[in-house]
Amino acid sequence: MHTLNLGPDLKLPLSEVIGQCVAILGIRGSGKSNTAGVIFEELLASHYPLSIVDIDGEYFGLKEKYEVLVVGSGENVDVELDLGAAGGVAELSLREGVPVILDVSDMLAEERELFVLEYLTRIWSLAGKLRKPYMIGIEECHEFIPQGVRTDLKEVIARIALRGRKRGLGAVIISQRSAKVEKDVLTQAGMLFLHRVVHEVDMRVYSELLPWPKAEVKEQVTSLGVGECIYLSGQSIRRVKVRPRATFHGGFTPSFKPVETPKLRKVRGELLAALRSFQSGEGGAVSGRRKGTTAVASRRLERLEAELALKQARIQELERRLARAEAPELEPQGPEAKRFPEPPELPPEVIRQVERLLRRLRRLPPHQRRLVAFLAAKEPRTYTTGELAAWVDCAEGILLAEPPRELVEWGLLFRERWARGTTYRAQLKAYVNRAFSGFLPELGREGTHALVGYLRQRLGELSP
């Protein structure tokens, strides 16, 4: 059995990697992509079939020494393929043991997600019948398996990472933002390469993964040099340095020194012929492009129709508000106008923590402040981005380009992705249970309920 030579003090039997979920984490420039490249080099040297989801088009350099098929839509692809060919390429790779790089660097986010979903779904389905050792690498995996978001693609990747071993499937997940990766996948990873991080939230993730006191975790992690990492597998945990890649690294940091792309190995003619068959057949790229384009256009039309309907609903709501404003005598006046009793007194420490939260929220963009205020008032109702755009008076494109990631990470909002689009809802009770857990025994049930109401009231002040 081949041994994977990852560094001067790290050599692993190939058998230890079969069916494993391997996590490689670290900030940009810490050496995580080099570690991933070295692992892929060693797997290719062992003739271990694999696929790499390449979001930035930086793994084509593996072709300097190994025969790898680069497909998708990017500058260095061997054959440009779209959605309709994804399943066929996946089957070719798994059945014939052909290493594949899915270059999705030039695809739009929605097209990219559909392409990778189609590819990995076919891998999962076919692996149940063939049961061959096979590895799937996913660069920038927080884009595909984000914490707190539910999508079809995330479900497939999580299934491969957590339950793929029985089918011979393993996964190498790579990310520069540990805190944004689905926790269930990270905590179940059997092999970890933890490079340097600096964000406090990422350091907390490391503290959950490493069996050390938090102070020691921070001390060890912050002292890591480029290429160094903490290797954790089973009972083995040690600091190691991963060797440099032997092949060209397409993700190198630009400098004034000239960089010459090396000569790359050509793909065998029969493989290219097989790919061209996907292009010419019913399931080929040409047909797939039409199907994919039609599907994307159909979903966009549905979103626009929903947005139009919601804008009309908003106009009606504003007209109702105007009518109420023009008839003030219909609204209760004086003391009887108060609808809710004042909440019981809350401890000063709780009030100060709420104020700290509000200060953080006030630093967010205005549309995100309006968003959390609106959803807090409407809890537990769920709204799509199109609906929210209509209600908070913001272009949907802004919500899609600048999603409220911090609000989701902090736990104030819950995000899900469905066929009808991305949806959001507030979860103030869950947030209070987590963020104020130390005060809850003293507050009791009534005080906790009052705190949720007080927080909702204060969040309402964020909406201009």
N, C-alpha and C positions, 0 to 999 in steps of 0.2 A: 504494500500500500504506500502511495506517495506521501511524502512529508511536505507540509507547507512551510517554506522558509520565509517567515515574516520579518525576521530581524536577527541580530547576533545572539540574543538571548530568548528568542521566541520561535520555536519550531513545533508545529502541531501535526499530528497524524490526520490525514484526510478524513478518516473514519469519524473523528470528533466533530467534523463540520457538517456531515451529511444530515439533512433535516433540521439543522439548527436555525434559530432566529438570532442573527448577529446584529448588534446595534453599534454604530460608530457615531459618536457625538463630539461636538467641539465647535468653537467659533471659527469664523473664516480666517485662514492663515495659520491655524493650529496644527495642520497636517492630516486632518480627517480624510480629505479626498485622496491624499497620497496613500493612506492606510487602506482605503477602499480599493484603490487601483492595484496595490500590492496583493491584496486578497484575490482580486479578479485575475491577476497575472498567474498566481500560483494555481488557481482552479483551472485556468486555461492550459497551463503546462501539464496538468494532470488529466487533460481531456475531459474535464467535468463540464457538462453542458449548462449554459446559463443564459439569462436575459438580463439586460441592464436598462432600466428606465432612466434616460439621460435628459434631464430638464434643461441643461445649459449647453449641450453639444460638446462636452469636454472629454469623452471617453474613446473617441475614434482613434486616438494614439495607440490603443492596444493592438491595432492592426500592424504596427511596426514589426511585431514578432509573431502574432497569432492570426489565424484566419477567422475573422469575425465579420458577420454580416451587419452592416449599418443601414437601417431602414427608417422611414418616417418622413420628416420634413425639416431638413436642416442643411447647413452648408456642406457637410462632409458625408452625406448619405450615399450608399451605393445605388439604391433604388428609392425613388420617392413613392411612398404609399400612403393611402388614406384609410378611413374607417373600414371600408368594405373588405380590405385585404388583411386586417389585423388578425382575425381568427385563423386564416390560412397560414400566415407566417408563424403564428404561435404553434400550430400543429406541426409544421415543418421543423421548427426548432426542437420541439419535445420528442417527436418520433425519430428524427434523424440525428439528434444530438448536435444541432447546429447552433453555435453561440451567436446571439443576436443583441445588438444595441438598438434600442428604440429611441431615436433622436427626435424628441418632441419640442425642440428649442424654438422652432418657427411656427408652432401651432398656437392658436388662440386658446385661452384657458378652457373653454367649454369643449372645443374640438379635441384638445389634449386629453381631457378627462374621459371623453367617450372612447377615444382610441385605446388608452391604457386599460379602461374597463373591459372593452371587448377582448383585448389581448389576454389579460390575466384571467378573465372568466373562462376563456377557452383552455388556458393552461390548467386551471383548477379542475375543470370537468374532465379533460383528457387524462390528467395525472391519476385520477381515480381508477382508470382502466389499465394504464401502462405501468404505473408504480416504478418509475425510474428515478434515480437521484438527479435532482435538478435544482439550481439556485437562481433566485430572482433578486437583483440588486435595484434599489430604489433611492436615487439621489434626491436631496431636498424633500425627504419623505413627509415633513410637516405640511407640505402642500397637498398631499394625498390622504394622510391619516391625521388630520388636525384634532386636537383635544376639544371636546365639547360639541363636535359637529357630526351629524350622521349622514352619510352618503352611500350609494351603492358601491362606489369604488373603495371607500374606506372599509366597508364590510368584507369585500373580497380580499383586500390586502391583509386585514386582521385575521381572516380565516386562514390564509396561507401562512402567516407568521406564527399563529397560535396552534393551528391544527394540521398544518401541512406535512408534518413529519411522517404520519401514517401513509401518505401518498408519495413520499420521497422528496417533498418540496421543502426547501429552506429559503430564508430571506436574509439579505444584507440591507439594513435600513440606515441611511446616512442623513444627518441633519445638523444644522448649525444652531438651531433653537430647540433645545431639549424640552423646555416647558410647553412648547406648542405641539408636541407629538403625543398621540394617544397614549395615556399612561398604562392601559392594560397591555399594550404591545411591549412597551419598554420594560415593565416589571416582569414580564414573562420571557424576555430575551435570555437565552442560555449562555450567550457570550457577549461581553461588552468591551469596547475600546473607548475609554473616556478621555478625550483630549481636553485642553484648557478651555474654560469658560470664564466669563467675567460678570454676566448678569446675575443678580441675586436670585431671580426666579429659576434660572438654570442651575445655579448652585444648590438650590433646595431639591431639585430633581436628583442631582448627584448624591445628596445626603440620604435620599430614600433608597438609592441603588447600592450605596457602599456601606458596609457594616462597620463604620467608624463614627466617632463623635463628630458633630458638625464642625467644630473648630479644626479638627484634624483634616477633615475633607477639604475645607477651604484652604488650609495651609498647603496640602499636597497638590491640589488642583492648580492653584495660582502659581506654583513654582515649576509647573511643567513647561519644558521648552518645545520649540517647533519639532514635530515628529514624535515627541514623547507622549505617552498616554498611560492610564491605569488600566491594566488588563484584568478582567474579572470573568472567570468561568468555573462554575461549581464552587469548590472550596479553594480554588487557586486565585490569588489576588496579588498582583505585583506591578511595579512600575517598569515599563519597557520602552525601548526606542525602536520604531518600525523602520526598516530599511527604505531607502529611496526607490521609487519606481524605476524599473528597467526600460520601460517604454515611454514614449512621448506623452507628456501631461498637457492635454488641451486646455486645462483650466489654470495655466500658469499666470502669475501676476505680471502684467505688462511692465516693461522697463525700456530704457534707451538702448540696451544691447540688442542687436539683431537676433531674432529667433527663427531658425529655419525648420519648417515642418519636414520630418524625415520621410523617406520613401516608405510607403505603406504596402502591405501585402495585398495582392489582388484576390478577389473572390472567385472561386471556381465557376466555370461557365455553366455547369449543370444547376448550380444554386441560383444563378441569375436567371436561367431559363425557367426554373420553377417559380421564381418571383414574377416573371413576366406572364406566366400562366394565370396568376392571380389578377393581373391587370387586364387580361383579355376576357376572362370568364365572367359568369354572372356575378360572382362574389368578388370580382377584381376591383382594383383601385378606382378605375373610371366609374364603374357602377357604384362603388362604395362612396366615391366623392359626391355623386349625385344624391345617393341616399342620405349621406351624412349632412350635406348642405340642406337638403329638404327638411331633415329632422330639426336642424338648428333653426332654420327659417320658420318652421312651424311653431317651435317653442317660443321664438321671439314674438311671433304674431300673437300667440296666446297671452304672453306677458303684456304686450301693448294693449290688447283688448281689455285685459283685467285692469290695467292702469287707467284706461279711459273710463271704465265703469266706476272705478274708485274716485277718480277726479269728479265725475258727475255726482257721486254720493257725497263727496266733500262739499261741492257747491250747494247741494240740498241742505247739508248740515249747517253751513254758514248762513244760508237763508233762514233756517229755523232759529239760529242764534240772533240774527238781526231782528227777526220778528219778536223774540223775547225781550231784546234790548229796547224795542219801540213800545213795549207794553210792560213797563216796570211794575205796574200795580198788580200784575199776576204773580210776581215773585214775593215770597215772604219777606217781611221787613223786621228790623229790630232784633231783639233777643231770640224770637222764635225762628229766625233765619238760620240759626246754627243747627246743622243736621247731626253732628256727631259730638259726643261729650269730649271734654279735654282728657287726654291720656294721663294716667297716673304719673307721678314724678319719676324720672329716670335718673340713675346715678350720674354724677358729673363725668366719670370716666367714660361712660357710654356716649354721653353728649359730645365729648371731645373726640372720640373715635369717629362719630358721624361727621363732625366738622372736618376732620382730616380727610375723610372720603370725599366730601363735597369739594374741598380744595383741589384734590386730584381730578375730580370730574370737571371742574371749571377750566382746567388746562386743555381739555379735549376740544375738538372742532365744534362749532355751534350746532351743526346738524346732528352730531352724536349726543350732545346735551339734550336737544329737543327729543331725540329718539328715546333715551332712557326715561325722560320725564313722561313721555306719552305712554310707553309700555308699562311703566310702574303704575300709572293711573288705570290702565286697562287690564292689568293682571287678573286672571291667567290667560287672557285671549292671545292667540297666535296670529301674526301678520306676516305676509310675504314682503320682500323688498319693494315690490311695486305698490302694495297697499300702504306701507310705511312712508314711501316717497310722497304719496298723495296727502297723508295725514300730517306729516311734519313739514310739508312745504319744501321739499328738497328733490332735485332730479335723481331718478333711480340710478343713473350712471355714477353719481357721486357715492351713493351707498355701495355700489358694486366695486368702485375703484378704491374707496376708503371705508371698508367694513369696520364695524365697532369691535375690533379684535380685543382691545383692552377690557371692554365691558364684559365680553364673554370670558376672558381669562380671569377676571376678578370674580366672576360668578354671579354678577347682577343680571345678565341675560343668558338665555339658552338658545342655541342656534341649531337648526336642523336643515338638511337639504332633501327635498322631495322632487318628484317629477314636475310639480307646479312651480318649483323654484326654492330659493333659500327663505326660511321663515325664522322669526325671532319672537321670543316672549320673555317677560320679566319673571324672575324667580327670587323675590325678596325674602320669603320665609327661609328658603334654602341658604341664601346668602347670610342671613342673620344667624342661622344655626351654625354656620361655619366660622364666620368672621367674629362673632360675639360669643363663641362657645364658652369662654371663661366666665361670662357674666350670667349665663342662662340659669344656673342653679339658684342664684340670688334673685333674679327677676321673677322666676316662676312662669306659669302658663300665661297669666293675665299680663304680666310685665313684658313677656316676649311678644305677645300680640300687640301690646301698645308700642313696642319698639318698631315692629314692622309698619304699623300705621304712621308713626312719627317719621320713619325713613321715607315712606311713600310721600308724605306731605313735604318733606324737605327736598326730595328729588323733583317735585313739581315746581319748585322755585327756579330750577335750571332752565326751564323753558321761557325764552324771552317773550 
